[in-house]
Amino acid sequence: MKPVVRIEGLTKIYKRGFWGRKVTALKNLSLEIQPGEIFGFLGPNGAGKTTTLKILLRIIYPTAGRAWIMDQEISGDSIRQRVGYMPENPYFYRFLTGEEFLHFYCALAEIPRTDRQRKVNELISQVGMDHARHARIGEYSKGMTQRIGLAQALIHDPEIILMDEPMSGLDPIGRYEMRELVLQLRERGKTIFFCSHILSDVESICERVAILHKGQLRRLGLIS
């Protein structure tokens, strides 16, 4: 079985300050993610988790190393059509309703106009936001914003979903509901790259975990 994500020797070095001081955010990272698994990417804030996701999405570029998604090197733009991304702190236009917001993302994803309302209805139902579809996003709670953020990540029915701290800032009920949504995605055959700094979140849903610290991979293995 071929991995859906393969990373070999990824390194990212930033230059900061007036003198261009070099800071290594990621150092020689190598790992593989298998189809249909929820893969935990665990580490404290600043460990390099978000840097890894941004490299995979080509938001930033590595200093060294290579990566493949679905057997395609990430240098190709077409791979974005197969990947969904849920950022840690999404910023959405506050004055759109949840439904209007998803219609906007349908347009960005070039979904035919005739299919957009059906797609929006499906996603709103899937993430449990029927009750708030006509409310403005600026009125949403943190948990509701996370849910609508997950819905936008699923707009184009991606095969792999990159989730950056999806339970950050949620109360216990919100954490439980988000965990259930992630498990439902796995049942639908999606592959989840689940980044978190909270051990209990990773333990509760992931099959395997990689532990990152100061930009370096420290442990990789099964969760028993």
N, C-alpha and C positions, 0 to 999 in steps of 0.2 A: 504494500500500500504506500503510495507516494504521499509525502507530507503536503499539507496545504500552505504551510509557511515554512520556509527554510532560510536560516540566517547563518552566514559564515563570516566570522571575524569582523563584525561591525565595530567601528570606532568612530567617535565624534569628539573633536577637540574644538573648543571655542576660544576666541581671543577676546579678552575683556580689558577694559580700562584704557587709559591714554597710551600706555606702553605696550599694549597688546599682549598682556599676560595670558599664557596658555592654560586653559582649564579643561581637563579630560572629563567629559560627561558620560562617556561610554567607552569601554576598553575591551576589544577583541571578543565580542559576544557571539556565541554560536549556539543555536538550538533549532529544534524542529517541532512543529505542531501538526498533529495527525487529524484527518477528517473526522468531523462529528464530535470532537472532544471539547470540553471546557478546560482550557489551559490557564492555570493561575500564574500570574507574573507578580511576585511579591517583593516588596522592598520599602524602606522608609522614604519619606519625601526627599526628593533630590537624588534618588538612587540611579536614575537614568531610564525609568519606565516610560515616561511621556516622550523623552527623546527617541526611544526605540520606536514608539508608535508613529511619531512624526516622520521618521525616516522611512518607515514602511509606506506611509501615505505620500511621500515625496513633498511634504511641507518644508522639510529641511533635507540636506544632503550629507551623507557620511563622509568623514575624512578618509576612511579606509573600510574595506570589506564589501560584501555583496549580500543581496537578499532576493528571494523568489517568493511569489504568491501564486498558487495554482500552477506551478511549473513555469511561470513567466517572470523574467527578471523585472524588478520594480522600476526600471528605467522606462518602461512602456506605459503610456497614459491609459491604455485600454483596461489595465488591471483595476483601475478605480471603480469600474462598473461592477466589479464582483466583490467589493469590500464596502461594509458599512462602518461608520465611525461615530461613537458616542463620546464626546469630550467630557472632561472632568467638570468644567465650569462653563456650560454652554451659555452663549449670549444670544437671545432671540429678540426680535423686534417686539416691544412690549404691547403695542397697540393693535396687533393682529390677534384674532381669536385663534384657538387651537386648530379649528377647521381651515381657516384662511391660511394659516402658517403652513399646513401640510399641502394645501393646493399650490402654494408658492414653490415648495420643494418638489412637488410633482412636475411643475414646469421646468425647474432646473434639471431634473432627471430626464427630461424630454419624454415623459409619459404622455401618450395621446390624450387630447382633451376628452374624448368620449369615454376614456377609462378612469379619469382622475377622481370623480366622485365615488365610484365603486372602491377604488384603492384607498381613498381617505376614510371611507366608512369602515373598511376592513381593519385598517391600522388603529383607528380610534377605539374600535371594539376590542382589538387584540391587547392593547395596553390599558384597557379599563378606563377610558376617558370620555365615555358617552355623556356623562353628566356635566362635563365642562367644555364641550366642543364649541359652544358659542360664547364662552367667557374669554376675556382678553388675557394674553399670556402674562401681562404685568400683574394680574390678580392671582396667578397660580402660586401654590406653595412650592417648596423645594421638591417634594416628592412628585407633584404634578408636572413640574418642569422637567424632571428626570424622565418621566413617562413619555412626555411629548418629544423629548430629545431622542428617546429610543425609537419612537415611531418614525421620526425623520431618518434615522439610521437604516430603517427597514424599507424605505420608500421604493427602492429599486430591487428589492428581493435579493440582497447580497448572499453569497455563500459563506462568507466569513465576516464576523462582526468584531471590531476592535472597541473594547470598552475601557475607558480610563476613569477609575475610581467611581463606578456607577452608583455606589451606595454612600458616597461622601455626603455628610450632613443630614442624612435621613434618620428619622426616629425609628424605634424598633418595628413598628407596624410597616413603615415605608421600606425598611430593609427586607422584611419578610416578603412583601409584595414584589419588590424588585428581584429578589432571589427566585421567586416562583416564575416570574417572566423569563428570566435567563434559562431556567430549566425547561420551560415550554419551548424556547427557541431550539434547544438541543434536541428535543423530541421531534421537531420539524426538520431535523437534519442539518442545522446550522453549526458551524464551528465558531467557538467563542474564545477570543484572546482577552482574558479578564485580568486587568491590572488593579492592584489594591495594595494598601499599606496595612490592612487589617487582617491578621492571621485567621480569625474566626470566619470571616466572609469567604476566604479562599478555601478553608477546610470544609465548609458546608456544601460547596457545589462543584469543586474542581476535582478532576481525576489525577492530574499531574501538576507539578508546580516547579517554577524556577525562582530562585531567591537571588535578588540583585542587591549589591551593596557597594556604594561608591563607584558605580559604573561597571562593576565586575560581577560575573556570574559566580556565586558561591556554592550553590547546591542546585541539583536538578534531579527530580525523581517522582515516584508515585506517592499519592496521599493514601495512607492505609486506613 
